[in-house]
Structure formats: C-alpha cells, structure tokens
Amino acid sequence: MASSIDELLEAMKQNPVGVRFADACKVADHFFGEPTQNKSSHRVWKMPWPGNPRVNMQDEKGSAKAYQVRQLVEAVERRVTRLNAAAVNAADGRPAEKKKDAELRETKKKRKVLKK
C-alpha cells in the first residue's frame, strides 16, 4: 500500500480508477491545505488560482471518483509548476512581479527603438 504523498500521486497518475477517497484527500490536503467544505458528501479545496482545475472529492463507497482524481492530479501538477517557477524567480534575486515589470519595460524600450 502506498503511503507517501509522492507514491500516492504516482499511483493516481498511473490509474485514477479505484483510488481510495482517504488517499486522494491526503494528497489534496498536502498541496492545498484543509478543505473549505467538509460537512457533506463532498470535500472542496480552495485553489490559489481562479477557475479550473478545481479540486472536489466525493466519497463513493470508500473510493474517489476517477474524473475527480484526474482533476486532482492536474491541479497538483499546476501547483508544483507554479511553485517551481516562484523558486526560480526567487533564486534570480527578484520577486516574480518585479521581474515581469523589468521584462515589460525592456520590451517597451525595444519597441521605441524600432519605431525611430
């Protein structure tokens, strides 16, 4: 039985059918914190971005629904990508917003030079 988050996530990628509800919730809790809704048949986690992919798990006789497991895997991959990008920007010595602003200013300068 898989127990670490990495093992659970890899098992979900390989076969989203038959994933235990508790395991899917464990992975979602690890990446997105406590669910915002936990009192009905669904558990819903708040995403750090608007729109999809959203994470919503429904317990169906101890298993998570396969399409919801696929959504969870997609959301985790997006989250990891964003965290890695933030780490790269931090290693560059500038926050991501300032780096984007600097790149935008540089692009505007190039456009002005080309217009002349």
N, C-alpha and C positions, 0 to 999 in steps of 0.2 A: 504494500500500500504506500502510495506517495505521501510524503509528509511535508517536505519543504515547499516553500512558495514556488521556487524555480521548477521543481519536479511536478507540482500540480499544474502550473502553467503549461509546461511542455506536454503533459498528458492531455490537457484541454485542447491544445493545438492539434495534436495527433488524432484525437477522437472526441468531439464535443458531445457525442451521444453517451448517455449513461454516467455523466459526471455527477457526483454526489452534491446535493444542494449545500451542505455544510462546507465542502471543499471550495465550491465556487464563491461562497460568501467569505471564506477565509482569504482568498485571493483578492476579492473586491475590497475587503476591509484593509488589507495591507496597502493597496495602491491608492484608495480613495477615502479612507477613514470610515467612521461609523456611518451607517445608512441614515438618510434623513427620514425614511419611513420604515418602520419595523413592526407595526402592530397588526397588519392584515396578512393576507396570504402572499403579498409581495414585499420585497425589500428593494428600496430605491436609494441609489447613491448620487450625490451631487457631483457633477463634473466640473473641472476647472476651465471649461470652455463652453460656449453656448452651442446648442444643437446636438447632433449625433456625432459619434456614437454615445448613447446613454447606457447606463448600467442599471438594469432592473432584473431581479431574480424572482422566480416563482417556484415555490416548492411543490413538486408533483410526485407525491409518494416517495419522498426522500431523494429524488433526483432533480437536477436543474434542467430546464428546457434547453434543447440543443441550440436553438437560434439565439437564446439569451447568453449561452456560453460563448458562441461566436462573437456576439456583440461585446462581451467582457474582454475577450482576447484582443479584439480590435482596439478597444478603449485603452487597455493596458499598453499595447504597442505604441499608441499615440502618446500616452503619458510618458513612457520611457524615452521616446524620441524627443519630446519637449524638454525633459529633464536633462538629457544628454546635451542638447543644444544650449541650454542655460549654463551648463557646466563649461562648455567650450567657450562661451562668451565671457564667463567669469575668469577663465584662465587667460583670456586675451587682455584682462585688466580693465575692461569696461563693462558696465551693465548692458544688457541686450538693447534697451531702448536708446541709450546714448550711441551705441554702435550703429544702429539703424539710422539715427539722426545724422551721424557723421557721413554715412554712406549716401544718404539723400542729399546732403549739402554738396558732396563731391560730384554727384550726378548732375546737380543743377549747375555747378561751375563748368562742367564739361559741355553742357548744352549752350551756355552763354558763349563759350569759346567757339563752338561750332557755328553759332549764329553770326558772329563777327566776320 
